[in-house]
Amino acid sequence: MLEPLQEAFMQRAIAEIVLVGLAGGAIGCWVVLYEFSYAAESLAHSLFPGLVIAALAGIPLLLGAAPAIVLAALAIALAARAPGTSRDVAVAVVVTTMFGLGVLLALSPDSPPGVEALLFGDILGTTDADLLAAAALAVAIPGALWLLHARLLVTGFDRRSAAALGLAPSALEALLLILLGAVVVVAVQGLGNLLVVAVLVGPAAAARRLTDRIVPVLVLSAAIAILAGVAGLYSSYYLGTAAGASIALAIVVAYLLASLGGWLRGLRLGAGRSRPVATIS
C-alpha cells in the first residue's frame, strides 16, 4: 500500500484525483438530479479542438479549453434558435462538429507526439499548475454549490414552484452549466476528453443508489469519486494499465457495487414493511 506513495508522480496523481473528486463528486449530484449527464459529456467533447490547438501551440491546455467551451455554448444557443430544431439536436450537431474538428487537427502532420493523451488523459503527468487549478476548483465549486443549495434543491424537485417563489430556473440551470464547464475544463487535463464524464456522473449515480437524501448523496458522491480514483491509480501502478481508464473502470465497479447495495437495501426495507405492526393493547 505504501510503495506507490514513494513515487513523486503518484503523490501528485493522488492529490489531483482527490481534488477533482471533491469538485466532480459535488457537482455530479446536481448533474444527475437535473438530468444534465448528456450536457456533461457534450461539454467535454466540444472542447477537444481547443485542447488540440493548445497542444499544437505549446500553451497550457486550460488556455485552449476555456475559449472552446464558450464557443460551443454560443454555437448551441444559436443552433437551438433555428426553426424546427430542438435543443438536443442542436447539442448533437455542435458537439459532433467540434469533436470532428478536433480529430482532424489531431491527425495533422504537425501534431506533437502523445496527442492521444488529450483523449485518455495523463493524470500521472500532473504538474504544479494542474494541482493549483484543481485546488482552486475544489474550494470554489463546493462553496458555490453550498450558496446555491436551497435554490438548486427547490428548482430541481419542482420547477414550477421555484418560479412561483421568485426564483429563475433558467438562470439557475445556466449557472449550474457554467460550474459544470469549469469542472470539465480542469478535470479533462488529467482524465482526458473521453473519460472525464465518468468522475462527474458515475460517483453521483452510485451514491444515489444508496440514499435518497441530497446531503448524504453529496458526501457519498465525493467519497466514492476519491476512493475509486485512488483505487484506479493503484490498479494502474501494479497492473501496468492506463491510469485514466483504470480510474473510469474503478468508478464503474463502484456503481455496480452500489447498485447491489441499493438492491439489498430495497429488499430489507420491503421485508420490514411486510411484517405485521406490533400494537399495544
C-alpha positions as CSV (number, residue, x, y, z in Angstrom):
1,M,0.0,0.0,0.0
2,L,2.8,2.4,0.8
3,E,5.1,1.6,-2.1
4,P,3.3,3.8,-4.8
5,L,3.4,6.7,-2.3
6,Q,7.1,6.8,-2.5
7,E,6.9,8.0,-6.1
8,A,6.5,11.7,-6.7
9,F,4.3,11.2,-9.8
10,M,1.9,9.0,-7.8
11,Q,1.8,11.6,-5.0
12,R,0.8,14.3,-7.5
13,A,-1.7,12.0,-9.2
14,I,-3.4,11.1,-5.9
15,A,-3.6,14.7,-4.9
16,E,-5.1,15.6,-8.3
17,I,-7.8,12.9,-8.1
18,V,-8.7,13.8,-4.5
19,L,-9.2,17.5,-5.5
20,V,-11.0,16.7,-8.7
21,G,-13.1,14.1,-6.9
22,L,-14.2,16.7,-4.3
23,A,-15.4,19.1,-7.1
24,G,-16.7,16.5,-9.5
25,G,-18.5,14.5,-6.9
26,A,-20.2,17.5,-5.5
27,I,-21.5,18.9,-8.8
28,G,-22.2,15.4,-10.1
29,C,-25.1,15.1,-7.7
30,W,-26.8,18.1,-9.4
31,V,-25.8,16.8,-12.8
32,V,-27.7,13.6,-12.1
33,L,-30.7,15.3,-10.4
34,Y,-31.1,17.9,-13.2
35,E,-30.5,15.2,-15.9
36,F,-27.5,17.0,-17.3
37,S,-25.4,13.9,-17.9
38,Y,-25.6,14.4,-21.7
39,A,-24.7,18.0,-21.2
40,A,-21.6,16.9,-19.2
41,E,-20.5,14.6,-22.0
42,S,-21.2,17.2,-24.6
43,L,-19.2,19.9,-22.9
44,A,-16.2,17.5,-22.6
45,H,-16.3,16.5,-26.2
46,S,-16.8,20.1,-27.5
47,L,-13.6,21.4,-26.1
48,F,-11.5,18.8,-27.8
49,P,-10.4,21.2,-30.7
50,G,-9.3,23.8,-28.1
51,L,-7.1,21.1,-26.4
52,V,-5.5,20.1,-29.7
53,I,-4.8,23.7,-30.7
54,A,-3.3,24.4,-27.3
55,A,-1.1,21.3,-27.7
56,L,0.0,22.4,-31.2
57,A,0.8,25.9,-30.0
58,G,2.6,24.6,-26.9
59,I,0.5,26.6,-24.5
60,P,-1.3,25.4,-21.3
61,L,-4.4,23.2,-22.2
62,L,-6.5,25.5,-20.0
63,L,-6.0,28.4,-22.4
64,G,-7.3,26.3,-25.2
65,A,-10.1,24.5,-23.4
66,A,-11.8,27.6,-21.9
67,P,-12.4,29.5,-25.3
68,A,-13.6,26.2,-26.9
69,I,-16.2,25.6,-24.3
70,V,-17.5,29.2,-24.6
71,L,-17.6,28.9,-28.4
72,A,-19.6,25.6,-28.1
73,A,-22.1,27.1,-25.7
74,L,-22.7,30.1,-28.1
75,A,-23.0,27.7,-31.1
76,I,-25.5,25.6,-29.3
77,A,-27.6,28.6,-28.3
78,L,-27.6,29.8,-32.0
79,A,-28.4,26.4,-33.4
80,A,-31.3,25.9,-31.0
81,R,-32.9,29.1,-32.3
82,A,-33.2,27.6,-35.8
83,P,-36.9,26.8,-36.6
84,G,-37.8,23.1,-36.1
85,T,-34.5,22.4,-34.2
86,S,-34.8,21.0,-30.7
87,R,-32.1,21.7,-28.1
88,D,-30.9,18.1,-28.1
89,V,-30.5,18.2,-31.9
90,A,-28.5,21.5,-31.6
91,V,-26.2,20.0,-28.9
92,A,-25.6,16.9,-31.0
93,V,-24.8,18.9,-34.2
94,V,-22.4,21.3,-32.4
95,V,-20.6,18.6,-30.4
96,T,-20.2,16.3,-33.4
97,T,-18.8,19.1,-35.4
98,M,-16.4,20.3,-32.8
99,F,-15.2,16.8,-31.9
100,G,-14.7,16.0,-35.6
101,L,-12.7,19.3,-36.0
102,G,-10.5,18.3,-33.0
103,V,-9.9,14.8,-34.6
104,L,-8.9,16.4,-37.9
105,L,-6.4,18.8,-36.1
106,A,-5.1,15.8,-34.0
107,L,-4.3,13.9,-37.3
108,S,-2.4,16.9,-38.7
109,P,1.3,16.2,-39.5
110,D,2.2,19.0,-37.1
111,S,0.6,17.3,-34.1
112,P,3.1,16.6,-31.3
113,P,3.7,13.1,-30.1
114,G,1.4,12.0,-27.3
115,V,-1.6,13.9,-28.5
116,E,-3.7,10.8,-27.7
117,A,-3.3,11.8,-24.1
118,L,-5.9,14.5,-24.7
119,L,-8.5,11.8,-25.3
120,F,-7.5,9.5,-22.4
121,G,-5.8,11.8,-20.0
122,D,-2.3,11.9,-18.4
123,I,-3.0,12.1,-14.7
124,L,0.4,10.6,-14.0
125,G,1.9,13.7,-15.6
126,T,0.2,16.2,-13.2
127,T,2.1,19.5,-12.8
128,D,2.1,22.1,-10.1
129,A,-0.2,24.3,-12.3
130,D,-2.6,21.4,-12.6
131,L,-2.7,20.9,-8.8
132,L,-3.2,24.6,-8.3
133,A,-6.1,24.7,-10.7
134,A,-7.7,21.6,-9.1
135,A,-7.2,23.1,-5.6
136,A,-9.0,26.3,-6.6
137,L,-11.8,24.2,-8.1
138,A,-12.1,22.0,-5.0
139,V,-12.7,25.2,-3.0
140,A,-14.8,27.2,-5.5
141,I,-17.2,24.5,-6.7
142,P,-18.4,23.2,-3.3
143,G,-18.5,26.8,-2.0
144,A,-20.7,27.9,-4.9
145,L,-23.0,24.9,-4.5
146,W,-23.3,25.5,-0.8
147,L,-24.5,29.1,-1.5
148,L,-26.9,27.8,-4.2
149,H,-28.1,24.7,-2.3
150,A,-31.6,25.8,-1.4
151,R,-32.3,27.3,-4.8
152,L,-30.9,24.2,-6.6
153,L,-33.0,21.9,-4.3
154,V,-36.3,23.7,-4.9
155,T,-35.7,24.1,-8.7
156,G,-34.6,20.5,-9.1
157,F,-37.6,19.0,-7.4
158,D,-40.3,21.4,-8.5
159,R,-39.5,23.8,-11.3
160,R,-43.0,25.4,-11.2
161,S,-42.9,26.1,-7.5
162,A,-39.4,27.6,-7.9
163,A,-40.8,30.1,-10.4
164,A,-43.7,30.9,-8.1
165,L,-41.3,31.6,-5.2
166,G,-39.5,34.2,-7.3
167,L,-36.6,32.0,-8.4
168,A,-35.3,32.0,-12.0
169,P,-35.0,28.3,-13.0
170,S,-33.4,29.0,-16.4
171,A,-30.8,31.3,-14.9
172,L,-30.0,28.8,-12.2
173,E,-29.6,26.0,-14.7
174,A,-27.3,28.2,-16.8
175,L,-25.2,28.9,-13.7
176,L,-25.0,25.2,-13.0
177,L,-23.8,24.5,-16.5
178,I,-21.1,27.2,-16.1
179,L,-19.9,25.5,-12.9
180,L,-20.0,22.2,-14.7
181,G,-18.0,23.6,-17.6
182,A,-15.3,24.9,-15.1
183,V,-15.0,21.4,-13.6
184,V,-14.7,19.8,-17.1
185,V,-12.1,22.3,-18.2
186,V,-9.9,21.5,-15.3
187,A,-10.6,17.7,-14.9
188,V,-10.1,17.0,-18.6
189,Q,-6.4,17.7,-18.3
190,G,-5.9,14.6,-16.1
191,L,-8.7,12.3,-17.1
192,G,-8.9,13.1,-20.8
193,N,-11.7,14.1,-23.2
194,L,-13.4,10.7,-23.3
195,L,-13.2,9.7,-19.6
196,V,-13.9,13.0,-17.7
197,V,-17.6,12.3,-17.7
198,A,-17.0,9.2,-15.5
199,V,-16.0,11.2,-12.5
200,L,-19.0,13.6,-13.0
201,V,-21.7,11.0,-13.4
202,G,-20.5,7.7,-12.0
203,P,-20.0,8.6,-8.3
204,A,-23.2,10.6,-8.1
205,A,-25.2,7.8,-9.7
206,A,-23.6,5.3,-7.3
207,A,-24.4,7.5,-4.3
208,R,-28.0,7.9,-5.5
209,R,-28.4,4.1,-5.3
210,L,-27.5,4.1,-1.6
211,T,-29.6,7.0,-0.3
212,D,-32.4,9.3,-1.3
213,R,-31.3,12.4,0.8
214,I,-29.4,15.1,-1.1
215,V,-26.8,15.9,1.6
216,P,-25.7,12.2,2.1
217,V,-25.7,11.9,-1.7
218,L,-23.3,14.8,-1.9
219,V,-21.0,13.4,0.7
220,L,-21.1,9.8,-0.6
221,S,-20.5,11.0,-4.2
222,A,-17.3,12.9,-3.3
223,A,-16.1,9.9,-1.2
224,I,-16.8,7.4,-4.0
225,A,-15.1,9.6,-6.5
226,I,-12.0,9.9,-4.3
227,L,-11.8,6.2,-3.3
228,A,-12.5,4.9,-6.8
229,G,-9.9,7.3,-8.2
230,V,-7.2,6.2,-5.7
231,A,-8.2,2.5,-6.4
232,G,-7.8,3.1,-10.1
233,L,-4.4,4.7,-9.6
234,Y,-3.2,1.7,-7.5
235,S,-4.5,-0.7,-10.2
236,S,-2.7,1.2,-12.8
237,Y,0.6,1.2,-10.8
238,Y,0.6,-2.6,-10.1
239,L,-1.1,-3.9,-13.3
240,G,0.6,-1.5,-15.8
241,T,-2.7,-0.3,-17.2
242,A,-3.6,3.2,-18.4
243,A,-4.3,5.4,-15.3
244,G,-7.3,7.3,-16.7
245,A,-9.0,4.1,-18.0
246,S,-8.3,2.4,-14.7
247,I,-10.0,5.2,-12.8
248,A,-13.0,5.1,-15.1
249,L,-13.2,1.3,-14.6
250,A,-13.0,1.6,-10.8
251,I,-15.9,4.1,-10.9
252,V,-18.0,1.6,-12.9
253,V,-17.2,-1.1,-10.3
254,A,-18.2,1.3,-7.6
255,Y,-21.5,1.9,-9.3
256,L,-22.2,-1.8,-9.7
257,L,-21.4,-2.4,-6.0
258,A,-23.6,0.5,-5.0
259,S,-26.4,-0.9,-7.2
260,L,-26.1,-4.2,-5.5
261,G,-26.1,-2.5,-2.1
262,G,-29.2,-0.5,-3.1
263,W,-31.0,-3.6,-4.2
264,L,-30.3,-5.3,-0.9
265,R,-31.4,-2.2,0.9
266,G,-34.6,-2.3,-1.0
267,L,-35.2,-5.9,-0.1
268,R,-34.6,-5.2,3.6
269,L,-37.0,-2.2,3.6
270,G,-39.6,-4.2,1.7
271,A,-39.3,-7.1,4.2
272,G,-39.7,-4.6,7.0
273,R,-42.9,-3.2,5.6
274,S,-44.3,-6.7,5.1
275,R,-44.0,-7.6,8.8
276,P,-47.1,-7.1,10.9
277,V,-47.1,-3.9,13.0
278,A,-47.0,-4.6,16.7
279,T,-49.7,-2.9,18.7
280,I,-50.1,-2.2,22.4
281,S,-53.4,-3.5,23.8
